[in-house]
């Protein structure tokens, strides 16, 4: 069961990963998007860390809503609303059960992005992971890697059609970081 303190640690780890990988994420986004995914995510996570810094939260919904609002207001493109929606749905779920949180987040991301499995989006990571009672880092890596051979059907990458094959989806990669840093906190 996640606690407010666990979520703070999760966001610290996710922020470290995003800051370390932001150039790589933007590099992934350059051939199939507009090349700013990493910078957008780094800016968003800076805002999340500022919003959490030194604050006490009475419960999980309160911290999840704060994270969501920071991401929605600071992350450009589709990623801000999608990641923000994931955290809003976690707030609504009002549980510390990781599996239930991921199921709620996945449903929100699918609805907001109008995406389904196989369209080369972050849903290709959220959905297979949320379907498992427990998951491993290898499960996450496999889901992220699966986007490489897909033809993009959503977002800017969809304009490339078959030329999007051979590229990892940047949103799937950053979702992978989110889920793997959650695992690291959960394994405490």
N, C-alpha and C positions, 0 to 999 in steps of 0.2 A: 504494500500500500504506500503510495506516494504521500509525503507531507509537504507543507509549504517550504520547509528547509530543503527538502529533496529537489523541489522545483527550482529554488534559487541556485542550488549546485548544478542542476541540469542546464540552466540558462548560462551559468558561468562557463561550463564545459563547451556548450554549443557556441557561445560567443568566441571562445578561444579558437575553436575549430574554424569558424567562419572567418575570423580575422587572419588566421594562418593560411586559409585557402581562398581568400577572396580574389586574388589574381587568377588562380586556376579556374574558379567558377566563371569569371568574366571571359577568360580564354575559351572555355567550353561554349559560352554563349555567343561568341563572335561569329562562327560560321553559320549558326542556325537561328540567331536572335539578334539583339542589338548590342551585345557585348557589355552589358552593364549589370548582369545578375549578381556578380560577386560584390561589386561596389554598393549596389542597392542593399544586399543582405548585410554587409558590414555596417552600413549606416543605420539600418534597422536594429541590428543587435546592439550598437552603441546606445541607441535610444532606449532599448529594453533595459540595458544595464544601468543607465541613468535613472530610469523609472523605478527600478528595484533597489537601488543603492540606499542602504541605511533605513529602509522602510520595513515596517511590520505589517503583515497581512493576516486578517482574522481567519481566513480559510482558503481553500484551493480556488473556488470561483473568483475570489477577489484578485489573487495573483494572476490567474489565467486571463482575466479581463484586462488587467494592466498590460500584460505581455501582448495581448491581441491588439489593443489600441495603439501601442507603440509601433508594432509592425505595420498596421494598416496606415498609420500617419506618415511613416518614414521610408517604407520600402516601396520603390516605384514599380511600375509594370503590374503584371498579374500576380506576382509573388506576394506582395503585401496583403492584398485582400485574401489570397488563398491561405497563407500561413496564419493570418489574423483570424480567419474563419475557423481554422483547426483549433485555435486556442479558445475562441468564443464557444465552440461546441464542447470543448473540454470543460469550460466553466459551467455550461448548462448541465452537463452530465453529473456534476457535483459528486464525484467519487474519487477515491484515491487508487482505485483498481486500474492498473495500467491497461489491461486488455479493453475494459469498458471505455476508457478515455480514448484509446486508439480507434475503436469502432465508431465512436461519436465524431472524432476528428475526421476520419475518412469519409463518413457520410456527408459531413459539411463541405469538405473539399470537393467531393464529387458533384454535389448540388451546385455549389458556387461556380465551379469551373465547367460545369456541364460536360464532364469528361468521364470516360469509362476505361476499363483496363485495355491496354493494347494501343493507346493513342499517343504514346511517347510523351507522357506528362508525369508529374509527381504522383498521380493516382496509381501509376504502375509500381510505385514503392509502397504507398499507404495501404492499398487494398490487400496485396498478398500478406503483408505483415499483420494487418488488423484481423485477418482471418485465422491467425494462429493464436492459441492460448498463451504460448510463450514463443519468443523468437530469439535468434542468435545474430551476431554480427555477420556471419556468413549468409544468413537469410537476407539480410539487408543488402549486402554486396551483390548477391545474385539478382535481386529485384532491380537494383540500380543498373547493373550491367545489362539486364534484359532490354533496356531502352535503346541500346546501341544499334540493334538490328531492326528496330521499328521504323516505320514511316510516320512522321509527325502528322497528326490529324487536327491538332489544336494550336492556337497561338501563332506567333510570327514564324515559327519553324515550319508550320503547315504549308506556307507559300513555296517551300523548297521541294515538297513532294518527296520523290525517291532520293533526292540529293541529301535529305536529312539522315538517311541510313548511314551508319558508321560513326555517328556522333552520339555521345551520351547526352541525355536531357539534363540541362543545368539544374532545373527545379527538382528533378529526381535525385541528383547528387546532393543538393543541399538538404533535401528531405532525409536522405541516407545519413547525413551528418547528425541531423536532429534525432533520429531514432537510435543511432549508435551511441550518442552521448547520453541518451536516456538509459540505455542498457548499462553504461558505465556507472551511472548513479544508482540504478536499481540493484546492481551487483555489490553494493556497499557492504 
